[in-house]
């Protein structure tokens, strides 16, 4: 699938960056948005951006994107505590 972004010539002139650079920034913004919405995993985002998982995590951190869904983590912890309590009895 290809996604196209229309940019007015005067905006492109004002930005004054090569088209490839703008395309990479748009791709990165899109992938980071999907990552923030928990629609992509870190490894999927890294693959799509052609970065290492470490560099993708670093980029996400720079953009203040939470990589762990706190609600999911709380549920998993509660479940683990419940299982451990049942096993101990």
Backbone as a chain_set.jsonl record, in Angstrom:
{"seq": "XXXXXXXXXXXXXXXXXXXXXXXXXXXXXXXXXXXXXXXXXXXXXXXXXXXXXXXXXXXXXXXXXXXXXXXXXXXXXXXXXXXXXXXXX", "coords": {"N": [[0.842, -1.167, 0.0], [0.535, 2.186, -0.787], [0.843, 5.45, 0.475], [-0.025, 8.736, -0.101], [1.002, 12.09, 0.261], [-0.131, 15.272, -0.204], [1.513, 18.274, -0.78], [1.59, 21.72, -0.711], [3.352, 23.676, -3.129], [4.537, 26.078, -2.232], [4.836, 25.597, 0.487], [6.607, 23.432, 0.485], [8.772, 24.77, -0.618], [9.311, 26.609, 1.418], [10.02, 24.907, 3.529], [12.26, 23.676, 2.476], [13.731, 21.206, 2.147], [15.11, 18.088, 1.014], [13.05, 15.905, -0.962], [13.152, 13.175, -0.273], [13.976, 13.25, 2.386], [11.779, 14.507, 3.591], [9.845, 12.568, 3.07], [10.808, 10.467, 4.63], [10.563, 11.57, 7.186], [7.779, 11.857, 7.359], [6.991, 9.18, 7.217], [8.207, 8.197, 9.538], [6.821, 9.679, 11.493], [4.243, 8.684, 11.122], [4.581, 5.946, 11.742], [5.431, 6.167, 14.409], [3.125, 7.243, 15.531], [1.328, 5.1, 15.227], [2.641, 3.273, 16.857], [2.431, 4.551, 19.338], [-0.279, 4.322, 19.677], [-0.466, 1.719, 20.231], [-0.739, -0.056, 18.132], [1.198, -1.164, 16.682], [3.967, -3.31, 17.257], [7.132, -2.951, 18.962], [9.119, -4.276, 17.504], [7.886, -4.506, 14.991], [7.629, -1.792, 14.299], [10.34, -1.078, 14.255], [11.276, -2.677, 12.161], [9.809, -1.619, 9.993], [10.774, 1.0, 9.95], [13.343, 0.492, 9.403], [15.292, 0.316, 11.395], [17.202, -0.546, 14.335], [15.829, -2.418, 17.106], [16.554, -1.279, 19.503], [17.268, 1.38, 18.692], [14.778, 2.208, 17.791], [13.282, 2.126, 20.15], [14.64, 4.112, 21.525], [14.066, 6.346, 19.907], [11.288, 6.427, 20.252], [11.208, 7.027, 22.969], [12.364, 9.582, 22.935], [10.282, 10.924, 21.81], [8.44, 10.797, 23.742], [6.775, 8.544, 23.944], [4.876, 6.076, 25.377], [5.851, 2.835, 25.811], [4.877, 0.725, 27.105], [1.773, -0.441, 27.938], [0.103, 0.762, 30.534], [-2.293, -0.05, 31.767], [-2.587, -2.679, 30.806], [-0.278, -3.779, 31.915], [-0.842, -3.529, 34.661], [-3.039, -5.26, 34.832], [-1.775, -7.694, 34.167], [0.042, -7.932, 36.28], [-1.722, -8.118, 38.47], [-2.984, -10.498, 37.817], [-0.801, -12.266, 37.959], [-0.169, -12.067, 40.676], [-2.515, -13.077, 41.807], [-2.455, -15.716, 40.823], [-0.12, -16.61, 42.065], [-0.846, -16.398, 44.745], [-2.901, -18.298, 44.88], [-1.442, -20.62, 44.322], [0.16, -20.774, 46.567], [-1.525, -21.505, 48.588]], "CA": [[0.0, 0.0, 0.0], [1.227, 3.469, -0.817], [0.098, 6.593, 0.981], [0.501, 9.951, -0.709], [0.71, 13.339, 0.952], [-0.036, 16.443, -1.077], [2.079, 19.427, -0.109], [1.652, 22.875, -1.599], [4.708, 24.032, -3.55], [5.097, 27.138, -1.396], [5.25, 24.981, 1.751], [7.824, 22.676, 0.176], [9.821, 25.768, -0.813], [9.616, 27.165, 2.736], [10.704, 23.871, 4.312], [13.574, 23.589, 1.825], [14.393, 19.929, 2.422], [14.926, 17.138, -0.086], [11.816, 15.116, -0.903], [13.42, 11.912, 0.44], [14.003, 13.573, 3.814], [10.388, 14.741, 3.999], [9.146, 11.277, 3.045], [11.269, 9.704, 5.794], [9.953, 12.177, 8.375], [6.353, 11.515, 7.353], [6.915, 7.755, 7.541], [8.562, 8.062, 10.94], [5.71, 10.224, 12.287], [3.13, 7.74, 11.004], [4.918, 4.739, 12.493], [5.429, 6.507, 15.833], [1.718, 7.385, 15.926], [0.786, 3.742, 15.371], [3.29, 2.69, 18.026], [1.82, 5.186, 20.506], [-1.64, 3.788, 19.787], [-0.278, 0.283, 20.481], [-1.181, -0.81, 16.956], [2.407, -1.822, 16.2], [4.939, -3.683, 18.282], [8.434, -2.314, 18.766], [9.832, -4.949, 16.413], [7.243, -4.125, 13.726], [8.014, -0.405, 14.02], [11.764, -1.092, 13.905], [11.398, -3.252, 10.823], [9.25, -0.676, 9.033], [11.651, 2.165, 9.884], [14.686, -0.005, 9.081], [16.135, 0.646, 12.534], [17.267, -1.604, 15.339], [14.812, -2.291, 18.146], [17.1, -0.312, 20.453], [17.122, 2.733, 18.146], [13.349, 2.506, 17.744], [12.897, 2.43, 21.524], [15.237, 5.408, 21.829], [13.265, 7.327, 19.176], [9.994, 6.5, 20.937], [11.454, 7.738, 24.22], [12.568, 10.997, 22.615], [8.974, 11.48, 21.473], [7.609, 10.576, 24.934], [5.788, 7.51, 23.646], [4.892, 4.971, 26.334], [5.935, 1.553, 25.114], [4.156, -0.251, 27.92], [0.41, -0.033, 28.266], [0.029, 0.651, 31.991], [-3.476, -0.836, 32.136], [-2.256, -4.079, 30.545], [0.719, -4.183, 32.906], [-1.548, -3.686, 35.938], [-3.824, -6.503, 34.731], [-0.853, -8.826, 34.206], [0.552, -8.032, 37.651], [-2.815, -8.611, 39.313], [-3.166, -11.908, 37.462], [0.345, -12.999, 38.494], [-0.313, -12.105, 42.137], [-3.614, -13.996, 42.081], [-1.964, -17.086, 40.567], [0.862, -16.939, 43.091], [-1.59, -16.578, 45.987], [-3.6, -19.582, 44.768], [-0.432, -21.679, 44.396], [0.71, -20.821, 47.926], [-2.52, -22.039, 49.528]], "C": [[0.894, 1.239, 0.0], [0.297, 4.552, -0.306], [0.774, 7.841, 0.431], [0.081, 11.16, 0.105], [0.906, 14.468, -0.043], [0.476, 17.622, -0.263], [2.13, 20.589, -1.095], [3.109, 23.244, -1.912], [5.334, 25.081, -2.642], [5.533, 26.605, -0.029], [6.537, 24.197, 1.555], [9.013, 23.624, 0.015], [10.27, 26.338, 0.541], [10.419, 26.175, 3.576], [12.12, 23.66, 3.793], [14.37, 22.348, 2.25], [14.184, 19.01, 1.232], [13.664, 16.289, 0.119], [12.018, 13.835, -0.108], [13.421, 12.133, 1.952], [12.589, 13.795, 4.348], [9.596, 13.443, 4.037], [9.527, 10.445, 4.267], [10.65, 10.253, 7.078], [8.471, 11.836, 8.474], [6.157, 10.052, 7.747], [7.182, 7.541, 9.027], [7.421, 8.558, 11.839], [4.527, 9.264, 12.284], [3.384, 6.488, 11.844], [4.893, 5.016, 13.995], [4.003, 6.702, 16.354], [1.086, 6.018, 16.14], [1.376, 3.036, 16.585], [2.666, 3.249, 19.309], [0.405, 4.677, 20.752], [-1.636, 2.288, 20.047], [-0.841, -0.573, 19.347], [-0.017, -1.512, 16.283], [3.249, -2.219, 17.405], [6.239, -2.929, 17.996], [9.156, -2.956, 17.587], [9.214, -4.627, 15.055], [7.645, -2.709, 13.328], [9.479, -0.342, 13.57], [11.972, -1.615, 12.483], [10.955, -2.253, 9.757], [10.16, 0.542, 8.85], [13.089, 1.802, 9.504], [15.697, 0.447, 10.128], [16.251, -0.584, 13.432], [16.147, -1.384, 16.352], [15.275, -1.25, 19.168], [16.901, 1.121, 19.955], [15.653, 3.158, 18.063], [12.833, 2.861, 19.134], [13.426, 3.805, 21.934], [14.438, 6.533, 21.172], [11.905, 7.519, 19.853], [10.135, 7.266, 22.251], [11.643, 9.232, 23.998], [11.248, 11.694, 22.305], [7.953, 11.244, 22.587], [6.464, 9.603, 24.668], [5.95, 6.382, 24.661], [4.859, 3.651, 25.573], [5.197, 0.462, 25.859], [2.783, 0.326, 28.221], [0.216, -0.297, 29.76], [-1.166, -0.187, 32.436], [-3.217, -2.329, 31.929], [-1.266, -4.602, 31.582], [0.062, -4.424, 34.262], [-2.366, -4.976, 35.947], [-2.926, -7.73, 34.847], [-0.291, -9.028, 35.607], [-0.507, -8.592, 38.594], [-3.036, -10.101, 39.081], [-2.035, -12.755, 38.047], [0.249, -13.128, 40.009], [-1.407, -13.082, 42.535], [-3.157, -15.441, 41.904], [-0.988, -17.515, 41.653], [0.169, -17.195, 44.431], [-2.313, -17.919, 45.99], [-2.614, -20.733, 44.915], [0.104, -21.855, 45.816], [-0.242, -21.447, 48.933], [-2.73, -23.484, 49.342]], "O": [[1.891, 1.3, 0.719], [-0.893, 4.564, -0.62], [1.996, 7.978, 0.492], [-1.052, 11.243, 0.579], [1.97, 14.605, -0.647], [-0.053, 17.933, 0.804], [2.661, 20.446, -2.197], [3.983, 23.134, -1.053], [6.517, 24.997, -2.315], [6.495, 27.108, 0.551], [7.454, 24.29, 2.371], [10.122, 23.321, 0.455], [11.464, 26.524, 0.776], [11.378, 26.553, 4.25], [13.059, 23.487, 4.57], [15.529, 22.443, 2.656], [13.191, 19.137, 0.516], [13.275, 16.002, 1.251], [11.137, 13.445, 0.658], [12.924, 11.297, 2.706], [12.248, 13.323, 5.432], [8.772, 13.239, 4.928], [8.674, 9.794, 4.869], [10.256, 9.486, 7.956], [7.969, 11.555, 9.563], [5.257, 9.73, 8.523], [6.467, 6.793, 9.692], [7.098, 7.916, 12.838], [3.887, 9.053, 13.314], [2.501, 6.03, 12.569], [4.394, 4.2, 14.769], [3.712, 6.36, 17.5], [0.383, 5.806, 17.128], [0.679, 2.283, 17.264], [2.405, 2.502, 20.253], [-0.052, 4.609, 21.893], [-2.694, 1.659, 20.079], [-1.352, -1.67, 19.575], [-0.217, -2.359, 15.413], [3.241, -1.548, 18.437], [6.413, -2.347, 16.926], [9.742, -2.256, 16.762], [9.937, -4.488, 14.068], [7.962, -2.45, 12.167], [9.811, 0.365, 12.618], [12.75, -1.056, 11.71], [11.635, -2.063, 8.748], [10.304, 1.055, 7.74], [13.936, 2.674, 9.311], [16.797, 0.897, 9.806], [15.487, -1.539, 13.296], [15.585, -0.292, 16.44], [14.479, -0.438, 19.64], [16.424, 1.978, 20.698], [15.331, 4.332, 18.244], [12.039, 3.79, 19.284], [12.735, 4.566, 22.611], [14.164, 7.554, 21.803], [11.435, 8.646, 20.006], [9.267, 8.067, 22.6], [11.146, 10.05, 24.773], [11.108, 12.9, 22.509], [6.756, 11.463, 22.402], [5.335, 9.814, 25.11], [7.029, 5.802, 24.79], [3.945, 3.393, 24.791], [4.924, -0.603, 25.305], [2.661, 1.452, 28.704], [0.172, -1.449, 30.192], [-1.056, -0.956, 33.391], [-3.58, -3.149, 32.773], [-1.398, -5.726, 32.066], [0.37, -5.406, 34.938], [-2.386, -5.698, 36.943], [-3.264, -8.691, 35.538], [-0.16, -10.161, 36.07], [-0.208, -9.449, 39.426], [-3.249, -10.865, 40.022], [-2.282, -13.841, 38.572], [0.553, -14.184, 40.563], [-1.248, -13.834, 43.496], [-3.443, -16.292, 42.747], [-1.026, -18.658, 42.11], [0.553, -18.105, 45.166], [-2.331, -18.605, 47.012], [-2.924, -21.726, 45.572], [0.461, -22.963, 46.216], [0.179, -21.871, 50.009], [-3.535, -24.087, 50.052]]}, "num_chains": 1, "name": "protein.A"}
